[in-house]
Amino acid sequence: MSNAKKKTIVQKTVVEKVKYDLPKDFDGANWNSHEDDFTQIFYEQNLSQFWRPEDVSLQPDLNVWHILPDNVKWAYSQNLLVLTFLDTYQGDIGMPVVSRSLDEKYHQRKAVLNFMAAMENAVHAKSYSNIFMTYMSTPEIEELFHWGEQNKNLQRIMSLIVGAYEELDRFNYLKKYDREHVTFTDEKFKDAQWKAMVASVFLETWLFYSGFYYPLYFYGQGKLMQAGEIINLILRDESIHGLYVGRLAQEVFQTFDADKQEELKGWMFNLFHNLYKEESELVETIYDPVDLAHDVKVFVRYNANKALMNLGFDAVYPYEEVNPVVLNGLNTETKTMDNFSMKGNGYQKMKSESVKDQDFFFDVERITQPGGKKWVKLLC
């Protein structure tokens, strides 16, 4: 290629500018000003609770794990796999799609939701994988994931939850790029937004919490304590995730008139009962072999009531006595650390620094001659 031709191409590249049709004024997140009276509180709480899966060693659990019966190991693993599936999609689409649906002025709200989304997959789901990799062989892990992919109840639960997310994802696109589409109206958008928030709260406060039963059951007995510590850390996160999205959902719900609210409540309780049916059957599959299905279903109903209350509705199930060992584990307040049992979520991140050559030079007196006569040699 001649120099003249090269020069022409370079000049053309410089002249042509990339243009996007974005007739809007951009702004930035001003954290000096509060968007509302609660988002920055949730922001601070999220950051103060941040942790990494690798900060909790699971090796001390192996002595207990190796002596558990096979049916108990399988139930424990199945339960964590259900949590893995839920956390994966909550991080992949659940929290992000709710964040994208918020008005662009809500930079702080979006930041909080995006932080929560990262925790779901990169921290929570990764933690379950760390447990699998510590407790199980690769063929056992592959068998476990195959079970989850084939289990009809789990797949239907995922479909019910993710379906609400994908519907909002579609409306997010229409709102931004195709508002003239025949299926788009502002009310339909808000409808999809509220439904996705409801699905998110059901997942966070109900389905997640119900899945914590077995780890808390062992934790309360002083077994598999390190895995129990991880669950306690996740519990702290999920408790504020459900509260925050529930608060946003209540705001949206108040914008509808009375007739629309009744219609939406009907949709919500239909989803509620469908989820309960699938969850109950899944509980029977996992826990019947260890004779705990009845106990776990009580816990499922307990958490279902909590999810409804986070959304601003009354509980529907009557009071039932929850296993006190498990209920105690739901207390997310900092516990006093017991260095023998390793119990306590008074968690602090490990601090470390690289080893340097000078760390191996010593300038201290050493007794180098045995037999009573001492002479000092300086090592430097």
CORSULDA-V242529 format. One record per helix or strand of 2 or more residues. SS is the DSSP state (H for helix, E for strand). FROM is the first residue (numbers start at 0). TO is the last residue. If there is no record, write none. Layout:
BEGIN
ss=SS from=FROM to=TO
ss=SS from=FROM to=TO
END
This chain:
BEGIN
ss=H from=2 to=14
ss=H from=38 to=47
ss=H from=52 to=54
ss=H from=58 to=64
ss=H from=69 to=100
ss=H from=106 to=134
ss=H from=137 to=149
ss=H from=151 to=176
ss=H from=185 to=210
ss=H from=212 to=218
ss=H from=224 to=252
ss=H from=257 to=289
ss=H from=292 to=309
ss=H from=323 to=328
ss=H from=356 to=359
ss=E from=364 to=366
ss=E from=375 to=377
END
